[in-house]
């Protein structure tokens, strides 16, 4: 009998296990894969994400993002050098493995190769059946990803919306690595209803496309190939790894727990519907989950109702604000690129939100009332800007 079982050793699950074990709870962390394992993800960790991790992760950070580029259909429209630290790039296999190792070091029992088969909830405990055996605990954190069996078993989030991402790890000549430099590139003209990215890693580039609209990703591989063909520094390239993944669009909120079980991270559909970033919200959900569970043990009443309320209050409003900005970006990608590239005030606001100096909710409250002024600023400074 454990105090808590955590299913899934991604960022939400691994940090949940670390925080619970660190509080002295008997914690079991189950992961279906053998670690380390590859995960489709650009691996960008904004400053706010790094600050939300309660231990040093420097050993798995590869490249500090010194600047950013906005592009449209392969052509750079804005290049900025960051005046302060905005974030780092990492490989998710190393990052996730490191978090799981820290959870184990804190006292959590880690079992890999344990694929969840079934989940049974009774009055005072939860039992899981896995390919590595049967385990029981008083509570369970379902952090088993966007295709969460935990969520399906409990009937939670039945109508979740998902987008899709396809990423290639690309070997390029040293000259191309130097040309990209420590810059992250976002191209909102790469495909309809989405964007393309180029992120530098220590010895290669991570290149991908994100399709933000559900049900429109059938041709995503063609879209990635077309995008890479437009980017000049990818003219000489060798694809080392290619993998896709569904991305939750942060569009379903409400009940994220049932009985003694709660959902965290992608399983709870907590990802930014604008750029699909989910690590920060996964870590925030882990923090909230650990606080609610430890409070429940301290009170002697295993009531997890506060979890869904807190997620809605602390994360749901943020994702709702991001969703409105996503609608603008993908409705008018060329105009939005112009706005991002030519309005200094929009840049300051958006960079502050990405870094974590302001929340997305604060960004929205400042952005929308001033949108006509931002558009005027962009138009007045872009007379020679062409598609």
C-alpha positions as CSV (number, residue, x, y, z in Angstrom):
1,X,0.0,0.0,0.0
2,X,1.4,3.4,-1.1
3,X,0.1,6.8,-0.1
4,X,0.2,7.9,-3.8
5,X,0.7,6.3,-7.2
6,X,1.8,8.6,-10.0
7,X,1.2,7.2,-13.5
8,X,3.6,8.7,-16.1
9,X,7.1,10.1,-15.6
10,X,6.9,13.2,-17.9
11,X,7.3,16.6,-16.3
12,X,3.9,16.5,-14.5
13,X,4.3,13.0,-13.1
14,X,8.0,13.2,-12.2
15,X,7.6,16.5,-10.4
16,X,4.5,15.3,-8.6
17,X,6.4,12.2,-7.4
18,X,9.3,14.4,-6.3
19,X,7.1,16.8,-4.3
20,X,5.0,14.1,-2.7
21,X,8.1,12.0,-1.7
22,X,9.8,15.1,-0.5
23,X,6.9,15.6,1.9
24,X,7.4,12.1,3.3
25,X,4.5,10.3,1.4
26,X,5.1,6.8,0.2
27,X,5.1,7.4,-3.5
28,X,5.3,5.0,-6.5
29,X,6.1,6.5,-9.9
30,X,5.1,4.3,-12.9
31,X,6.4,4.8,-16.4
32,X,5.4,2.7,-19.4
33,X,8.7,3.3,-21.3
34,X,12.3,2.6,-20.5
35,X,14.0,5.9,-19.6
36,X,15.4,7.9,-21.2
37,X,12.9,7.9,-24.1
38,X,12.3,10.4,-26.9
39,X,9.5,12.9,-26.8
40,X,8.3,15.1,-29.6
41,X,8.9,18.6,-28.2
42,X,11.0,21.6,-29.2
43,X,12.5,21.5,-25.8
44,X,12.2,25.2,-25.1
45,X,12.1,26.0,-21.4
46,X,11.2,29.6,-20.7
47,X,12.6,31.4,-17.7
48,X,9.4,31.0,-15.8
49,X,9.5,27.2,-16.3
50,X,13.1,26.9,-15.0
51,X,12.2,29.0,-12.0
52,X,9.3,26.7,-11.2
53,X,11.5,23.7,-10.7
54,X,12.7,23.4,-7.1
55,X,16.2,22.1,-7.9
56,X,19.0,22.8,-10.2
57,X,18.6,21.5,-13.8
58,X,21.7,23.1,-15.3
59,X,23.2,19.7,-16.2
60,X,20.4,19.0,-18.8
61,X,20.3,22.5,-20.4
62,X,22.0,22.6,-23.8
63,X,21.7,26.1,-25.3
64,X,20.7,29.4,-23.7
65,X,18.3,31.3,-26.0
66,X,20.0,34.6,-26.6
67,X,17.5,35.9,-29.0
68,X,14.4,35.1,-31.1
69,X,13.2,35.3,-34.7
70,X,9.8,35.7,-36.1
71,X,9.4,34.5,-39.7
72,X,6.7,34.1,-42.4
73,X,7.0,31.3,-44.9
74,X,10.7,30.9,-44.3
75,X,11.6,34.6,-44.4
76,X,12.7,36.3,-41.2
77,X,10.7,39.4,-40.4
78,X,12.0,40.2,-36.9
79,X,15.2,39.3,-35.1
80,X,15.7,40.4,-31.5
81,X,18.5,39.9,-29.0
82,X,17.1,39.3,-25.5
83,X,18.2,41.8,-22.9
84,X,17.8,39.3,-20.1
85,X,17.5,35.6,-19.7
86,X,14.5,34.2,-21.5
87,X,15.1,30.5,-21.4
88,X,17.1,27.4,-22.5
89,X,16.8,24.6,-24.9
90,X,16.9,21.0,-23.8
91,X,16.3,17.5,-25.2
92,X,13.2,16.0,-23.6
93,X,14.7,12.5,-23.2
94,X,17.4,13.9,-20.9
95,X,15.2,16.4,-19.2
96,X,12.4,13.9,-18.3
97,X,14.9,11.3,-17.2
98,X,16.6,13.8,-14.9
99,X,13.3,14.8,-13.3
100,X,12.4,11.1,-12.7
101,X,15.9,10.5,-11.2
102,X,15.3,13.4,-8.8
103,X,12.0,11.9,-7.8
104,X,13.7,8.6,-7.0
105,X,16.4,10.4,-5.1
106,X,13.7,12.1,-3.0
107,X,12.3,8.7,-2.0
108,X,9.8,7.8,-4.7
109,X,9.9,4.3,-6.0
110,X,10.4,4.3,-9.8
111,X,9.3,1.4,-12.0
112,X,9.8,1.7,-15.7
113,X,8.3,-0.6,-18.4
114,X,5.1,-0.6,-16.4
115,X,2.3,0.0,-18.9
116,X,-1.1,0.8,-17.3
117,X,-3.6,-1.9,-18.2
118,X,-6.5,-1.1,-15.8
119,X,-7.5,1.1,-12.9
120,X,-10.0,0.3,-10.2
121,X,-11.2,2.8,-7.6
122,X,-12.9,1.8,-4.4
123,X,-14.0,3.7,-1.3
124,X,-10.6,4.1,0.3
125,X,-8.0,3.1,-2.2
126,X,-7.1,2.9,-5.9
127,X,-5.6,-0.1,-7.5
128,X,-3.8,-0.2,-10.8
129,X,-2.9,-3.2,-13.0
130,X,0.2,-2.9,-15.0
131,X,2.5,-5.0,-17.1
132,X,4.8,-5.0,-14.1
133,X,2.2,-6.0,-11.5
134,X,-0.7,-4.8,-9.4
135,X,-0.3,-1.8,-7.0
136,X,-2.5,-0.1,-4.5
137,X,-2.5,3.4,-3.0
138,X,-4.8,5.9,-1.2
139,X,-4.5,8.4,-4.1
140,X,-3.4,8.5,-7.7
141,X,-2.1,11.2,-10.0
142,X,-2.9,10.4,-13.7
143,X,0.0,12.1,-15.6
144,X,-0.2,9.6,-18.5
145,X,-0.4,12.0,-21.4
146,X,-2.9,13.3,-23.8
147,X,-4.2,9.8,-24.5
148,X,-4.6,9.2,-20.8
149,X,-6.1,5.8,-19.9
150,X,-6.7,7.2,-16.4
151,X,-9.0,9.9,-17.8
152,X,-10.8,7.5,-20.1
153,X,-11.4,5.0,-17.3
154,X,-12.9,7.7,-15.1
155,X,-14.9,9.4,-17.9
156,X,-13.0,12.7,-17.5
157,X,-12.5,15.1,-20.4
158,X,-14.4,12.9,-22.9
159,X,-14.4,15.7,-25.6
160,X,-10.9,17.0,-25.3
161,X,-9.5,18.9,-28.4
162,X,-6.1,18.1,-29.6
163,X,-3.7,19.4,-32.2
164,X,-0.6,17.7,-33.5
165,X,3.1,18.3,-33.8
166,X,5.7,16.6,-36.0
167,X,9.4,17.2,-35.2
168,X,12.6,16.3,-36.9
169,X,16.0,16.2,-35.3
170,X,18.1,17.5,-38.1
171,X,21.9,17.2,-38.7
172,X,23.2,20.2,-40.6
173,X,26.6,21.6,-41.5
174,X,28.5,23.6,-38.8
175,X,27.9,26.7,-40.9
176,X,24.1,26.2,-40.6
177,X,24.4,25.7,-36.8
178,X,26.4,28.9,-36.6
179,X,23.9,30.8,-38.8
180,X,21.0,29.7,-36.5
181,X,23.1,30.6,-33.4
182,X,21.4,30.7,-30.0
183,X,18.1,32.0,-31.5
184,X,14.7,30.4,-31.4
185,X,12.6,30.8,-34.6
186,X,8.8,30.8,-34.9
187,X,7.3,30.9,-38.4
188,X,3.5,31.6,-38.4
189,X,3.3,31.2,-42.2
190,X,4.6,27.6,-42.2
191,X,1.2,26.0,-42.5
192,X,-2.4,27.0,-42.1
193,X,-3.6,27.1,-38.5
194,X,-0.2,26.5,-37.0
195,X,3.4,27.4,-37.0
196,X,6.9,26.0,-37.7
197,X,9.9,26.2,-35.4
198,X,13.7,25.9,-35.5
199,X,15.3,25.4,-32.1
200,X,19.1,25.0,-31.7
201,X,20.6,22.2,-29.7
202,X,24.2,21.5,-28.9
203,X,25.0,19.6,-32.1
204,X,21.9,19.7,-34.3
205,X,18.6,21.6,-34.9
206,X,15.1,20.6,-33.8
207,X,12.7,21.5,-36.6
208,X,9.0,21.0,-36.4
209,X,5.5,22.1,-37.2
210,X,2.5,22.5,-34.9
211,X,-1.0,22.1,-36.2
212,X,-3.2,24.0,-33.7
213,X,-6.6,23.0,-35.3
214,X,-8.0,19.7,-34.4
215,X,-8.7,17.2,-37.1
216,X,-6.6,19.0,-39.8
217,X,-3.3,17.2,-39.3
218,X,-3.6,14.5,-42.0
219,X,-0.9,16.2,-44.2
220,X,1.3,17.3,-41.4
221,X,4.3,15.4,-42.7
222,X,4.0,17.1,-46.1
223,X,3.7,20.4,-44.3
224,X,7.0,19.8,-42.4
225,X,8.8,18.8,-45.6
226,X,7.5,22.0,-47.3
227,X,8.5,24.1,-44.3
228,X,12.1,22.7,-44.2
229,X,12.4,23.3,-48.0
230,X,11.7,27.0,-47.4
231,X,14.3,27.5,-44.7
232,X,17.6,28.2,-46.4
233,X,19.9,26.9,-43.6
234,X,18.2,23.5,-44.0
235,X,19.3,23.1,-47.6
236,X,21.8,20.5,-46.6
237,X,20.1,18.4,-44.0
238,X,20.0,14.8,-42.7
239,X,16.9,13.9,-40.6
240,X,18.2,11.9,-37.6
241,X,14.8,11.3,-36.0
242,X,11.2,12.0,-37.0
243,X,8.3,11.6,-34.6
244,X,4.8,13.1,-34.1
245,X,2.6,13.6,-31.1
246,X,-0.8,14.8,-30.2
247,X,-0.9,18.1,-28.3
248,X,-3.8,19.1,-26.0
249,X,-5.3,22.5,-26.9
250,X,-6.2,23.5,-23.4
251,X,-9.8,23.8,-24.3
252,X,-11.6,21.5,-21.8
253,X,-11.9,22.6,-18.2
254,X,-14.1,21.7,-15.3
255,X,-13.8,18.4,-13.4
256,X,-10.2,17.1,-13.4
257,X,-10.6,14.6,-10.5
258,X,-12.8,11.8,-9.5
259,X,-12.8,10.3,-6.0
260,X,-9.1,9.8,-5.0
261,X,-7.8,10.3,-8.6
262,X,-6.7,13.5,-10.3
263,X,-5.2,14.4,-13.7
264,X,-2.1,16.5,-14.3
265,X,-0.2,17.8,-17.3
266,X,-1.2,16.7,-20.7
267,X,-3.6,14.2,-19.2
268,X,-5.5,17.2,-17.9
269,X,-5.3,19.0,-21.3
270,X,-3.1,21.7,-19.9
271,X,-1.2,23.1,-22.8
272,X,-1.0,26.5,-24.4
273,X,-3.4,26.6,-27.5
274,X,-1.3,29.3,-29.0
275,X,2.1,27.6,-29.4
276,X,1.3,24.2,-27.8
277,X,3.8,24.7,-24.9
278,X,2.8,22.4,-22.0
279,X,5.8,21.9,-19.7
280,X,5.2,25.0,-17.6
281,X,1.6,24.1,-17.0
282,X,2.5,20.5,-16.4
283,X,4.8,21.6,-13.6
284,X,2.2,24.0,-12.2
285,X,-0.3,21.2,-12.1
286,X,2.2,19.0,-10.3
287,X,2.7,21.6,-7.7
288,X,-1.1,22.1,-7.2
289,X,-1.6,18.3,-7.1
290,X,1.1,17.7,-4.5
291,X,-0.3,20.6,-2.3
292,X,-3.9,19.3,-2.5
293,X,-2.9,15.7,-1.8
294,X,-0.6,16.6,1.2
295,X,-3.3,18.8,2.6
296,X,-5.8,15.9,2.3
297,X,-3.4,13.6,4.2
298,X,-2.8,16.2,6.8
299,X,-6.5,16.7,7.4
300,X,-7.3,13.0,7.4
301,X,-10.0,13.6,4.8
302,X,-9.2,12.4,1.2
303,X,-11.1,15.2,-0.5
304,X,-9.5,16.4,-3.7
305,X,-12.3,18.8,-4.8
306,X,-10.0,21.8,-4.4
307,X,-7.8,20.5,-7.2
308,X,-10.2,21.1,-10.1
309,X,-11.1,24.5,-8.6
310,X,-7.5,25.6,-8.3
311,X,-6.5,24.4,-11.8
312,X,-9.4,26.4,-13.2
313,X,-8.4,29.5,-11.2
314,X,-4.6,29.3,-11.6
315,X,-4.2,27.7,-15.0
316,X,-7.5,27.7,-16.8
317,X,-7.7,31.5,-17.1
318,X,-4.2,31.6,-18.5
319,X,-5.0,29.1,-21.2
320,X,-8.3,30.9,-22.0
321,X,-6.3,34.1,-22.6
322,X,-3.8,32.3,-24.8
323,X,-6.7,30.8,-26.8
324,X,-8.0,34.2,-27.8
325,X,-4.6,35.2,-29.0
326,X,-4.2,31.9,-30.8
327,X,-7.5,32.6,-32.7
328,X,-6.2,36.0,-33.9
329,X,-2.8,34.5,-34.9
330,X,-4.2,31.6,-36.9
331,X,-7.1,33.5,-38.4
332,X,-4.8,36.2,-39.9
333,X,-1.3,34.7,-39.8
334,X,0.3,37.2,-42.2
335,X,-1.2,40.2,-40.4
336,X,-0.3,38.7,-37.0
337,X,3.2,38.3,-38.1
338,X,3.3,41.9,-39.2
339,X,1.9,42.9,-35.9
340,X,4.5,40.9,-33.9
341,X,7.3,42.0,-36.2
342,X,6.6,45.7,-36.3
343,X,4.9,46.7,-33.0
344,X,7.5,47.3,-30.3
345,X,4.8,47.5,-27.7
346,X,3.3,44.1,-28.7
347,X,6.8,42.6,-28.6
348,X,7.4,43.9,-25.1
349,X,4.1,42.6,-23.8
350,X,4.4,39.2,-25.5
351,X,8.1,38.6,-24.5
352,X,7.2,39.6,-20.9
353,X,4.4,36.9,-20.9
354,X,6.6,34.2,-22.4
355,X,9.4,35.0,-19.9
356,X,6.9,35.1,-17.0
357,X,7.2,38.7,-16.0
358,X,3.5,39.0,-16.6
359,X,0.8,36.3,-16.9
360,X,-1.0,35.5,-20.1
361,X,-4.2,36.9,-18.5
362,X,-2.4,40.2,-17.8
363,X,-1.1,40.1,-21.4
364,X,-4.7,39.8,-22.7
365,X,-6.0,42.5,-20.5
366,X,-3.4,44.9,-21.9
367,X,-3.4,43.7,-25.5
368,X,-7.0,43.7,-26.6
369,X,-8.0,47.2,-25.5
370,X,-5.0,48.6,-27.3
371,X,-5.1,46.5,-30.4
372,X,-6.1,49.4,-32.7
373,X,-3.1,51.4,-31.5
374,X,-0.8,48.4,-32.0
375,X,-2.1,47.8,-35.5
376,X,-1.5,51.5,-36.3
377,X,2.1,51.3,-34.9
378,X,2.8,48.2,-37.0
379,X,1.4,49.7,-40.2
380,X,3.3,53.0,-39.8
381,X,6.6,51.1,-39.5
382,X,6.1,48.6,-42.3
383,X,5.6,50.4,-45.5
384,X,8.1,48.2,-47.3
385,X,7.1,44.9,-45.6
386,X,5.9,42.5,-48.3
387,X,4.9,38.8,-48.4
